[in-house]
Amino acid sequence: MNYYDDRYWQRAFQAFRKSSNQYKVIQNWLSDNISHLVRYQTDLSILSVGCGAGEPDVILMRELTQCGVQHIRYIGVDISIKNIEEFRKKFDDFKHEICKVDLQLYNESAQNFEIDEKFDVLMIHMLYFIKNVSELLFKYTRLLSDNGKCIAVMTSQPMEEIYSITAMRHLHYGDGKHLTLYSEVKRSLKATGLNYEEEVKIGWVDIEESFDMENDDGELVLDFIWDTYHYRQNQPKEVLKILNALLHCHRIVQMINGRRCYIQYQQFITIFKPPAIF
């Protein structure tokens, strides 16, 4: 996708959000694991890297409040100013349900953002877009408090190996934008020696309208899934051939409630505070 066209990206993101249960899956996982994050604390500090438009972080604040947290120091970092604006709106909508929060949002990239503080919870939402995952993980896991945990959230595809095909690499790297696959992130994690646990949940995206060539929202959803820009008009023929075949593959597209849905895996990686040598 042409990420320099932020307006188009936002349209694609909104179309995807309406068609996907991704954030519901994330919210459910956070709710199920909230006690491991809180550990009877009433005062909590959170750093969220790639915080986006506030989903699911604002819901997490509400869940923490319900678990007895009385004060949250929250710092969110995102490269999109539009996301920062949407985050503030979402926070305002929910703040009557949330404990006292010292909220700071920074319009900055994860690579360039610098801070010298310790945090109880570190959320990382954007490892897809990082070339040197090990370097970024070292940078941020150093900021964990003694009992702190880092939660890295990622999405992968049922046939992720398809992205190793030359045509697909052209699709993702051709515009100068980097995309890191989940399998590559796992290799980086193992190389760092960081102590982590992994849990996988299944999500889906309703792509029924994506088969209608006249449906703009259907194309926007595909653009977000495939990381493309005007999927139908602009992609090389060899790329379109691969993508169209995938849309008819039973391992990737399944019927859910009578509608064709693109299956995605939601990975939750819990990284524990690294040894003192770091």
N, C-alpha and C positions, 0 to 999 in steps of 0.2 A: 504494500500500500504506500502511496506517496504521503509520508508523514509530514512533509512540508506543507501539505494542504490540511491544516488542522480542522477546518470547517467540515471537510469531507470525512475525515476520520471520526469526528464527533457524530456525524449522521450515521456512519456505519456502526459505531459503538452503541448508539441508542437503539438501532434496529436489532443488533445482536442481543442487547440486554432484554428487550421485549420478548425475544424468541427463545431465550436460554434459561435454564434453571441453574446456571453456574453459581450465581451469588447465593441462591437458596442453599445449595450444597455447601458452600463455604460457611454460611451463617450457621447451618446445622452442625457442622464439624466444630466450629468455635464454641457453640453452646454446649456440645457434648464434652468438650475438653477445657471448659472455662476454669474448673477447679484446679487444674494443673498449672494454669497461668497465675491464678490469684494467690494460692497457698496462704489463705487467711490474712492477706494484706489488706489494709484499708487505704493505703497510699501507694499509687502505682505510677510508674513512668513508662511511656510507650514511644518508640520511634518507628514510624511507618514509612518505608522507602518505596516509592511508586504507589502512593496512597490513592491515586485516582480521584474519582468523584465522591469518595467517602463510603463506598460500598466495598466491603462490609464493616469498615472500621467504626462508623457511627453506631451501627447495631451492636458491635462489640462493646462499646462504651456503655450502652444501655444494659447489656448482659452483665457487665462488671458491676454496675450500680446495683443490680438486683442481687448480686452475690455479696454485697456488703462493702464494696469499695466506696470510699467517701470522697476521694480526691484523685484526679488523674492529671498528670502532666503529659500532654500529647504533642508530639512534633511530627508533622507530615511533610513529606517531600515529593513533589511531582513535577515533571518537565513541562506539563501542559497547564497554562494559565487558566484555560477553560475548565479543566478539572478542579483546579483550586477554587474557582468561583462556585462551581456546583457543590463542592464539598461544604463550603460555608453555608450555602442555602440548606443543604441536607442537615447540617448540624443545628441550624436555627430551628428547623422543623421538629427536631427530636430533643432539644436541650432541656425541655421541661420534664423529660423522663430520665435525665442523666444527672449524675452527681456533679460537684464542682469540677470544672475542667479548665486547666490553663492550656488554651489551644494556640499553637503556632504552626502556620502553614508556609512552606517555602517553595517558590517556583524555581526549581533547580534540578539539575541532573544528579543521579546517584553518584556518578563518578566525581563530580565537582563539589558536591555538598560536603562541608566539614563541620564537625562539632566535637567538643571535648567534654563529654558527659557520660554517665553510666545510665543504662536503662534496664528495667525489669523485663520488658517485652520488646522484642524487635520483630517487625513484620517486613518481609521483603516480597514484593508483588511482581517484580519485573526482571527476573533473571534471564528471561527470553532474549532480552535486548543487550546483554552484556557479553562482550567478547572474552574478557578474562574473568571468568566466574570466581576462580580461586582468589584472585587479588581482591575482588569486591567483598567476598565473604570474610577474608582476613581483616579487611578495613572495618567492617561493621561488627563482627562478632567480638572484637576487642572492646566494644562499647557496652557489652553485657555486664550487668551487676553480678555479684557472686553466685546468686541462684537464678540468674536470668536465662531466658530461653529465646531463641530465634525461630520464628515460624516463616518458612519460605513456601509460598503457594504457587503452584504451577499447573498448567493444563497441557496434556499431551494427547496425541491421536492414537486410535487403535492400530494403525499401520504407520507408525512414525518413520519406519525405515524408508518409506516412499520418498521422504525429503532428501535422501542421499542421491536420488536420481539427478543427473546433470541438469535436466530441464527445470526441476524444482529448485535446485540451488540457484539457477539463473533467476527464477521467480523471486526468491528472497534476497539475493545478494546483488541483483542487477541494478537496483536503484541506489546502491551504496549503503543500504540499511542492513544491519546485522540481525540475524535470528539464531539463537542458540536452542538446540533441541534438548528435550528432557534427558535423553540418554547421555548427552554431552555434559549436562549439569551433574548427573550422578557420577560420571567419571571424575569430574573436577572435585566433587565432594570427597570421593575416596582418596584422591591425590593429596588433599589438604590434611587428611588425618583427623578431621573434625568428627566428634562423636554425634551421631544423629540417628533418628528413627523416622520411618516413612509409613504413611498410611494412604491408601488409594480409594477414592470414591468415584462412582460412575455418574456422569452428567450427560446432558443432551442439549441440542439446539434444534428447534423446529425449523426445517428448511422446505416445508411444503410449498410455500410461495416461490422458492428459489427455482422451481422447475417451470414457472411461468415466465417466459421470455419478456413479457411486457410489464412485469412487476418490479418496480424500482427497489422496494424494501427487500425483496428476495435477493436482488443482486447485492445490496448493501450487506446483507447477512453473509453472503459468500465472500465478499471483499474482506470482511472482518475475520472470518474463519481462515481463509487462505492467505491473508496478509497481502491482498492484491489491490489494485486501483482500477475501477471500472472493469471488473472481471471479464465481461463478455466482449468488450470492444478492444481492449488493449493488450491482452495476453497473447504470446506467441502460440501458433497452432499446436505445437508439440506439448505445450503446457496445458492448453485447454483440453486436449485429448486425454491427458492423464487425469486432470481434475474431474472431467465429466465421467470418466470411468469410475473414479472413486465414489462419486455420488450415487452410483448404482451397485456398489459393492456391499454385500450383506454384512460384512465385518465392520463397516463404517456407518452405514445408514440402516436403521431399523424402524419398524412401525411401532409407534407409541401412541395409544389412544386414537388409533386410526389415522395418524399423520406420520409422514416421513421425518425422521429425526436423525441428525448427525451425532454420533456418539463421541463423547470426549471423556478422558480420564482426568480427575482432579487429584493432584498430588499434594499432600501436606507433609512437609519435611520439618521436623523439630530438631534444631541444632542446639546443643548444650554449650554452656560456657567453655571455651577452649582452655587447655592447660596453661599454666603460668608462663611457660616458655614463650608464648605468643606475646 
